[in-house]
Amino acid sequence: MLKKIVLGIVALLVLTIAGTLGWMSIPFAYQHEATAAALVSTDQVRVTQGDFISFEPAHSVPGKGILFYPGGKTSPETFAPLMRRFAGQGYLAVIVPMPFNTAFLGIGKADEVIAAYPAIRHWVIAGHSLGGVAAAEYVKTADPSRVEGLLLLASYPGSDISQLGIAVKSISGSKDSQSTPQKINDNKAKLPAATEYVVIENANHWQFGSFAAELSTEQGLISPAGQAEQVFNQSLAFLQRLP
């Protein structure tokens, strides 16, 4: 009898895990036309799709890079328009696809990116939403001589990294109903004291990337293009101030 109960519990756990992973694998809707255009190589930016999605400046050899962890249930292509813009400014930009669209199953994948691009000596790791949580976990074991910055987009750490000697910037939205201003504020103690905080007025969770417009249900939002421009400019400023 006890054996049957144990087997039943195990079977239930397996089904629950399988169901959760299946649900996570189905990404949030995103703008296919805009993301497809961002994935095309030009005479200015080379795009490579394999284990990662990489954007490289076509006429220079970058020494600095930014790698990106998408959030939960998020197709990596969703952030292609944003990440492509960094290559246009002379940086290597890499989006890291995650197993089952779940960054917690690939926290250490940044190591694979860094190993694949040994010429890049200075890295910033960035993440949106749950991708930012995973990125914050990664920097706890990262080589500080290589990974010099953590960029959180609509995100906050799940554990205390306040004692790490890493530059951190948090960019959030005043109308984000997922990573709310209250949640950002409540988790400030987990970040280094020198963390830079930027709150974009009337910005929400979804307009950080090229998610489908129907996901943005808040009233009085900044335009998607306006939010995207502020996110990029603030992110670029963070990269530019690091060595």
C-alpha positions as CSV (number, residue, x, y, z in Angstrom):
1,M,0.0,0.0,0.0
2,L,2.8,2.4,1.0
3,K,4.6,1.6,-2.3
4,K,1.5,2.5,-4.3
5,I,1.2,5.8,-2.5
6,V,4.8,6.7,-3.1
7,L,4.5,5.7,-6.8
8,G,1.4,7.8,-7.1
9,I,3.1,10.8,-5.5
10,V,6.1,10.4,-7.8
11,A,3.8,10.1,-10.9
12,L,2.0,13.3,-9.8
13,L,5.2,15.2,-9.4
14,V,6.4,14.0,-12.8
15,L,3.2,15.1,-14.5
16,T,3.3,18.4,-12.7
17,I,6.8,19.2,-13.7
18,A,6.2,18.0,-17.3
19,G,3.0,20.2,-17.5
20,T,4.9,23.2,-16.1
21,L,7.7,22.8,-18.6
22,G,5.3,22.4,-21.4
23,W,3.4,25.6,-20.4
24,M,6.7,27.5,-20.1
25,S,7.8,26.3,-23.5
26,I,4.9,28.2,-25.1
27,P,6.2,31.8,-25.3
28,F,4.3,35.0,-24.8
29,A,3.1,36.5,-28.1
30,Y,5.6,38.8,-29.8
31,Q,6.0,40.9,-32.9
32,H,7.1,38.5,-35.5
33,E,7.6,41.1,-38.3
34,A,9.8,43.4,-36.2
35,T,11.8,40.5,-34.8
36,A,12.3,38.8,-38.2
37,A,13.7,42.1,-39.6
38,A,16.1,42.4,-36.7
39,L,17.6,39.0,-37.4
40,V,18.7,39.8,-41.0
41,S,22.4,40.6,-41.5
42,T,23.3,43.9,-43.2
43,D,26.5,45.6,-44.2
44,Q,26.5,47.1,-40.7
45,V,25.6,44.2,-38.4
46,R,26.2,40.5,-38.8
47,V,23.7,38.2,-37.3
48,T,24.5,34.6,-36.4
49,Q,21.8,32.1,-35.1
50,G,23.0,28.9,-33.6
51,D,23.4,28.0,-29.9
52,F,23.0,31.8,-29.4
53,I,21.7,34.7,-31.3
54,S,24.7,37.0,-31.9
55,F,24.9,40.5,-33.3
56,E,28.3,41.7,-34.3
57,P,29.4,45.0,-35.8
58,A,30.5,44.3,-39.4
59,H,33.4,46.8,-39.6
60,S,35.1,46.6,-36.2
61,V,36.3,44.0,-33.7
62,P,34.6,44.6,-30.4
63,G,36.3,44.2,-27.1
64,K,33.2,44.6,-25.0
65,G,30.0,42.5,-25.1
66,I,26.5,42.4,-23.6
67,L,24.8,39.0,-23.1
68,F,21.1,38.8,-22.4
69,Y,18.9,36.3,-20.5
70,P,15.2,36.5,-21.7
71,G,12.5,36.2,-19.1
72,G,10.2,33.2,-18.5
73,K,7.9,32.1,-21.4
74,T,9.8,34.5,-23.6
75,S,11.1,33.6,-27.1
76,P,14.7,34.9,-27.4
77,E,13.7,36.6,-30.7
78,T,11.5,39.0,-28.7
79,F,14.6,41.0,-27.7
80,A,16.3,40.9,-31.1
81,P,15.4,44.5,-32.0
82,L,16.9,45.8,-28.8
83,M,20.0,43.7,-28.8
84,R,20.8,44.4,-32.4
85,R,21.1,48.1,-31.6
86,F,24.1,47.5,-29.4
87,A,26.0,45.9,-32.3
88,G,25.3,49.1,-34.2
89,Q,27.3,50.9,-31.4
90,G,30.3,48.7,-31.7
91,Y,29.5,46.0,-29.1
92,L,29.0,42.3,-29.4
93,A,25.4,41.5,-28.3
94,V,24.3,37.9,-27.6
95,I,20.9,36.6,-26.7
96,V,21.0,33.3,-24.8
97,P,18.0,30.9,-25.6
98,M,17.0,29.0,-22.5
99,P,15.8,25.5,-22.0
100,F,12.0,25.4,-22.0
101,N,12.1,29.3,-22.1
102,T,13.1,29.1,-18.4
103,A,16.3,31.0,-17.4
104,F,16.6,29.1,-14.1
105,L,17.4,26.0,-16.1
106,G,20.3,27.8,-17.8
107,I,21.8,30.1,-15.2
108,G,25.3,29.1,-16.2
109,K,24.9,29.5,-19.9
110,A,26.8,32.8,-19.8
111,D,29.9,30.7,-19.4
112,E,29.3,29.1,-22.8
113,V,28.9,32.5,-24.4
114,I,32.1,33.9,-22.8
115,A,34.0,30.8,-23.8
116,A,32.7,31.1,-27.4
117,Y,34.0,34.7,-27.7
118,P,37.5,34.8,-26.0
119,A,38.4,38.1,-27.7
120,I,35.7,39.8,-25.6
121,R,37.5,40.8,-22.3
122,H,34.7,42.9,-20.8
123,W,31.1,41.7,-20.4
124,V,27.8,43.0,-19.1
125,I,25.1,40.4,-18.4
126,A,21.5,41.6,-18.7
127,G,18.1,40.1,-18.2
128,H,14.5,40.9,-18.3
129,S,12.0,39.9,-15.6
130,L,12.9,36.3,-14.5
131,G,15.9,36.4,-16.9
132,G,17.2,39.2,-14.7
133,V,16.7,37.1,-11.6
134,A,18.8,34.3,-13.3
135,A,21.4,36.8,-14.4
136,A,21.8,38.1,-10.8
137,E,22.3,34.5,-9.6
138,Y,24.9,34.0,-12.3
139,V,27.1,36.9,-11.2
140,K,27.5,35.3,-7.8
141,T,30.0,32.8,-9.3
142,A,31.1,34.8,-12.4
143,D,34.7,35.8,-13.0
144,P,34.7,39.5,-11.8
145,S,37.6,40.3,-14.2
146,R,35.4,39.4,-17.2
147,V,31.8,40.1,-16.1
148,E,31.9,43.7,-14.9
149,G,28.2,44.7,-15.0
150,L,24.7,43.5,-14.3
151,L,21.8,45.2,-16.1
152,L,18.3,44.4,-14.7
153,L,15.4,45.3,-16.9
154,A,12.1,45.1,-15.0
155,S,13.7,42.8,-12.6
156,Y,15.3,42.3,-9.2
157,P,17.5,39.7,-7.5
158,G,16.1,36.6,-5.8
159,S,18.9,36.4,-3.3
160,D,21.4,38.8,-1.7
161,I,24.2,40.0,-4.0
162,S,24.8,43.3,-2.1
163,Q,28.4,42.4,-1.2
164,L,29.5,41.8,-4.8
165,G,31.9,44.3,-6.3
166,I,30.0,44.5,-9.5
167,A,28.4,47.5,-11.2
168,V,24.6,47.2,-11.3
169,K,21.9,49.2,-13.1
170,S,18.2,48.7,-12.6
171,I,15.8,50.0,-15.2
172,S,12.1,49.6,-14.4
173,G,8.7,51.1,-15.4
174,S,6.4,53.1,-13.2
175,K,3.4,51.2,-14.6
176,D,4.8,47.7,-14.5
177,S,2.1,45.5,-13.0
178,Q,4.5,42.4,-12.9
179,S,7.8,43.8,-11.5
180,T,6.0,46.5,-9.7
181,P,7.7,49.7,-8.3
182,Q,7.0,48.3,-4.9
183,K,8.8,45.0,-5.6
184,I,11.8,46.9,-7.1
185,N,11.9,49.0,-3.9
186,D,11.5,46.0,-1.5
187,N,14.5,44.2,-3.1
188,K,16.9,47.1,-3.1
189,A,18.7,45.8,0.0
190,K,19.7,42.7,-2.0
191,L,21.7,44.9,-4.5
192,P,25.0,46.7,-4.0
193,A,24.7,50.1,-2.4
194,A,26.1,51.8,-5.5
195,T,23.3,50.4,-7.8
196,E,21.9,52.9,-10.2
197,Y,18.1,53.0,-10.4
198,V,16.2,54.4,-13.3
199,V,12.4,54.4,-13.4
200,I,10.9,55.2,-16.8
201,E,7.6,57.1,-16.3
202,N,4.5,55.4,-17.7
203,A,6.5,52.4,-18.9
204,N,5.2,48.8,-18.3
205,H,6.6,45.3,-18.3
206,W,6.1,44.2,-21.9
207,Q,7.4,47.2,-23.8
208,F,10.9,46.4,-22.6
209,G,10.9,44.0,-25.5
210,S,9.0,43.4,-28.7
211,F,6.1,41.6,-27.1
212,A,2.7,41.7,-28.8
213,A,0.7,44.9,-28.2
214,E,-2.3,43.1,-26.7
215,L,-0.2,42.2,-23.6
216,S,0.0,45.9,-22.6
217,T,-3.3,46.5,-20.9
218,E,-2.3,49.4,-18.6
219,Q,-3.8,52.9,-19.3
220,G,-1.7,56.0,-20.1
221,L,1.4,54.2,-21.2
222,I,4.3,55.8,-23.0
223,S,4.5,54.7,-26.6
224,P,6.3,51.4,-27.3
225,A,8.9,53.2,-29.4
226,G,9.3,55.8,-26.7
227,Q,9.9,53.2,-24.1
228,A,12.2,51.2,-26.3
229,E,14.3,54.3,-26.9
230,Q,14.7,55.1,-23.2
231,V,15.6,51.5,-22.4
232,F,18.2,51.4,-25.1
233,N,19.7,54.8,-24.2
234,Q,19.9,54.0,-20.5
235,S,21.4,50.6,-21.2
236,L,24.0,52.0,-23.6
237,A,25.0,54.6,-21.0
238,F,25.6,51.8,-18.5
239,L,27.9,50.0,-21.0
240,Q,29.7,53.2,-21.9
241,R,30.7,54.0,-18.4
242,L,32.3,50.7,-17.7
243,P,36.0,50.1,-18.5
